[in-house]
Amino acid sequence: MVGVVACSSMSSIKALWETRIKKGREEEEQRRTTSRGGTTGRLSVRVWEDRAVLARLKEKLQMEDGRLVLRIEQEEWKILPGCLIQFNQAQEWQIHKTGLLKIPHFISNFQNLLVLDLSRNAVAEVPKQIGTLTRLRELLLSYNRIQFVPEELSGCESLEKLELAMNRNLNELPDQLRNLTRLQHLDLSMNDFSLFPDCVVAMPGLQWLDMGGNRLQLLPDDIHRMEKLHTLWLQRNDLEKLPENISRMSSLDTLVLSSNRLRDIPSLMEDMTNLRFVNFRDNPLTMDVTLPPRKKVAEDDEDDREMFGREFMQMYIQEARKRSYAVLNMHCVNQIDEDSADK
């Protein structure tokens, strides 16, 4: 009887454990099924989201002048999605006022890109991958938050136009940018440059340069190396003098020097007959020179006369020369008088 009871107890315990094991397996299987279903659900949602984003991006693509252009303006696109790679045949990006935070690294997939215009955003960094875009002709990044330009940008061998205005904390360029032999247009205005970058002087094709609104105190003595430069904007800096070699810039026809700290105009600039527009307004020049009035001159012509400044520059240099001669003559007269008195 005792054996029967013991056997019965053992069977009950065994049945209890088997039931628990079976129940545990069923619960585990249920969890796995639920998990698989949840993952599938999340993937499904992600797929639909990607499709929706692609549809939105596709609406932003349009043909303009024979180019496939991605145009997004005044919408919130802080991050560009990876699915954008599907449109890597785009030749131009025009993305303005979207709050874009960074240029995606997959930009290297857009080898057909000719124009990359991301001005008026919040981009803080130019990725090294930008250097793989060997066909890129225009890179426009004005009014962003860029503090550093990578040396890899020199790999954009076809670059003709580079705009980095109003990034405020930008104060230097890598020396490798001198290799941008096709660069013609460079805008570095309203930044924090205190020194004129050496690489800029060495750019052989540069024709147009704006460095207004920086903290420049000196111009390089070899500024004449920029043989093709025809337009130079240097307004609102801290320049106190001009290098004499500026007179050797034979291609220069526009020179803006308003709102600096210039005390004089170099006499050698008198021979710069190529200058069409020159402006010395709002400088503490040593002499106060006033242009003589003209008879029967229209008001607009008079404004042009002052704004273009060629006549003012010539008259200032001539007046400075006259005063120098007068001082020299006075010194000679005084010396003669002193010699006579000694005798």
Solvent accessible surface area in square Angstrom, and as a share of the most:
residue,aa,sasa,rsa
1,M,185,0.83
2,V,126,0.73
3,G,50,0.48
4,V,100,0.57
5,V,84,0.49
6,A,59,0.46
7,C,85,0.51
8,S,63,0.41
9,S,55,0.36
10,M,131,0.59
11,S,62,0.40
12,S,67,0.43
13,I,91,0.46
14,K,128,0.54
15,A,54,0.42
16,L,89,0.44
17,W,140,0.49
18,E,95,0.43
19,T,83,0.48
20,R,132,0.48
21,I,86,0.44
22,K,129,0.55
23,K,122,0.52
24,G,34,0.32
25,R,175,0.64
26,E,96,0.43
27,E,76,0.34
28,E,64,0.29
29,E,87,0.39
30,Q,123,0.55
31,R,142,0.52
32,R,132,0.48
33,T,72,0.42
34,T,93,0.54
35,S,68,0.44
36,R,138,0.50
37,G,46,0.44
38,G,31,0.30
39,T,56,0.32
40,T,87,0.51
41,G,33,0.31
42,R,152,0.55
43,L,89,0.44
44,S,49,0.32
45,V,87,0.50
46,R,135,0.49
47,V,69,0.40
48,W,160,0.56
49,E,100,0.45
50,D,64,0.33
51,R,133,0.48
52,A,56,0.44
53,V,40,0.23
54,L,35,0.17
55,A,54,0.42
56,R,112,0.41
57,L,0,0.00
58,K,139,0.59
59,E,136,0.61
60,K,37,0.16
61,L,32,0.16
62,Q,75,0.33
63,M,125,0.56
64,E,51,0.23
65,D,152,0.79
66,G,62,0.59
67,R,64,0.23
68,L,46,0.23
69,V,1,0.00
70,L,1,0.00
71,R,73,0.27
72,I,1,0.01
73,E,76,0.34
74,Q,134,0.59
75,E,59,0.26
76,E,131,0.59
77,W,16,0.06
78,K,99,0.42
79,I,96,0.49
80,L,7,0.03
81,P,33,0.21
82,G,43,0.42
83,C,23,0.14
84,L,1,0.00
85,I,62,0.31
86,Q,124,0.55
87,F,35,0.15
88,N,48,0.24
89,Q,114,0.50
90,A,1,0.01
91,Q,48,0.21
92,E,21,0.09
93,W,0,0.00
94,Q,22,0.10
95,I,0,0.00
96,H,35,0.16
97,K,105,0.45
98,T,6,0.03
99,G,27,0.26
100,L,0,0.00
101,L,80,0.40
102,K,110,0.47
103,I,2,0.01
104,P,11,0.07
105,H,113,0.50
106,F,36,0.15
107,I,0,0.00
108,S,32,0.21
109,N,65,0.34
110,F,0,0.00
111,Q,79,0.35
112,N,38,0.19
113,L,1,0.00
114,L,13,0.06
115,V,7,0.04
116,L,0,0.00
117,D,12,0.06
118,L,0,0.00
119,S,22,0.14
120,R,114,0.42
121,N,19,0.10
122,A,12,0.09
123,V,0,0.00
124,A,56,0.44
125,E,107,0.48
126,V,5,0.03
127,P,6,0.04
128,K,130,0.55
129,Q,61,0.27
130,I,0,0.00
131,G,13,0.13
132,T,63,0.37
133,L,2,0.01
134,T,56,0.33
135,R,117,0.43
136,L,0,0.00
137,R,102,0.37
138,E,53,0.24
139,L,1,0.00
140,L,21,0.11
141,L,0,0.00
142,S,9,0.06
143,Y,76,0.29
144,N,11,0.05
145,R,151,0.55
146,I,0,0.00
147,Q,111,0.50
148,F,130,0.54
149,V,2,0.01
150,P,4,0.02
151,E,85,0.38
152,E,61,0.27
153,L,2,0.01
154,S,23,0.15
155,G,31,0.30
156,C,0,0.00
157,E,104,0.47
158,S,18,0.11
159,L,0,0.00
160,E,68,0.31
161,K,59,0.25
162,L,0,0.00
163,E,35,0.16
164,L,1,0.01
165,A,5,0.04
166,M,42,0.19
167,N,3,0.01
168,R,159,0.58
169,N,90,0.46
170,L,0,0.00
171,N,74,0.38
172,E,112,0.50
173,L,19,0.09
174,P,27,0.17
175,D,75,0.39
176,Q,72,0.32
177,L,0,0.00
178,R,84,0.31
179,N,89,0.46
180,L,1,0.00
181,T,79,0.46
182,R,142,0.52
183,L,0,0.00
184,Q,77,0.34
185,H,39,0.18
186,L,0,0.00
187,D,19,0.10
188,L,0,0.00
189,S,7,0.04
190,M,63,0.28
191,N,12,0.06
192,D,41,0.21
193,F,1,0.00
194,S,41,0.26
195,L,143,0.71
196,F,16,0.07
197,P,15,0.09
198,D,102,0.53
199,C,2,0.01
200,V,0,0.00
201,V,6,0.03
202,A,20,0.15
203,M,3,0.01
204,P,75,0.47
205,G,9,0.09
206,L,1,0.01
207,Q,59,0.26
208,W,63,0.22
209,L,0,0.00
210,D,16,0.09
211,M,0,0.00
212,G,0,0.00
213,G,19,0.19
214,N,10,0.05
215,R,112,0.41
216,L,0,0.00
217,Q,111,0.49
218,L,110,0.55
219,L,11,0.05
220,P,27,0.17
221,D,108,0.56
222,D,50,0.26
223,I,0,0.00
224,H,39,0.17
225,R,122,0.45
226,M,4,0.02
227,E,128,0.57
228,K,116,0.49
229,L,0,0.00
230,H,63,0.28
231,T,12,0.07
232,L,0,0.00
233,W,81,0.29
234,L,0,0.00
235,Q,21,0.09
236,R,125,0.46
237,N,8,0.04
238,D,36,0.18
239,L,0,0.00
240,E,96,0.43
241,K,131,0.56
242,L,11,0.06
243,P,16,0.10
244,E,117,0.53
245,N,40,0.21
246,I,0,0.00
247,S,30,0.20
248,R,149,0.54
249,M,2,0.01
250,S,92,0.59
251,S,46,0.30
252,L,0,0.00
253,D,42,0.22
254,T,9,0.05
255,L,0,0.00
256,V,7,0.04
257,L,0,0.00
258,S,20,0.13
259,S,43,0.28
260,N,10,0.05
261,R,129,0.47
262,L,0,0.00
263,R,129,0.47
264,D,73,0.38
265,I,9,0.05
266,P,27,0.17
267,S,63,0.40
268,L,81,0.40
269,M,0,0.00
270,E,39,0.18
271,D,112,0.58
272,M,5,0.02
273,T,124,0.72
274,N,52,0.27
275,L,7,0.04
276,R,125,0.45
277,F,32,0.13
278,V,0,0.00
279,N,9,0.05
280,F,11,0.04
281,R,98,0.36
282,D,112,0.58
283,N,22,0.11
284,P,62,0.39
285,L,30,0.15
286,T,85,0.49
287,M,17,0.07
288,D,131,0.68
289,V,18,0.10
290,T,108,0.63
291,L,31,0.15
292,P,69,0.43
293,P,129,0.81
294,R,125,0.46
295,K,190,0.81
296,K,210,0.89
297,V,49,0.28
298,A,59,0.46
299,E,139,0.62
300,D,104,0.54
301,D,75,0.39
302,E,67,0.30
303,D,75,0.39
304,D,73,0.38
305,R,20,0.07
306,E,92,0.41
307,M,68,0.30
308,F,57,0.24
309,G,4,0.04
310,R,115,0.42
311,E,58,0.26
312,F,43,0.18
313,M,2,0.01
314,Q,51,0.23
315,M,64,0.28
316,Y,0,0.00
317,I,1,0.01
318,Q,84,0.37
319,E,51,0.23
320,A,32,0.25
321,R,83,0.30
322,K,128,0.54
323,R,114,0.42
324,S,66,0.42
325,Y,124,0.47
326,A,59,0.46
327,V,106,0.61
328,L,101,0.50
329,N,90,0.46
330,M,117,0.52
331,H,110,0.49
332,C,60,0.36
333,V,77,0.44
334,N,69,0.35
335,Q,82,0.36
336,I,110,0.56
337,D,81,0.42
338,E,98,0.44
339,D,64,0.33
340,S,69,0.45
341,A,87,0.67
342,D,122,0.63
343,K,208,0.88
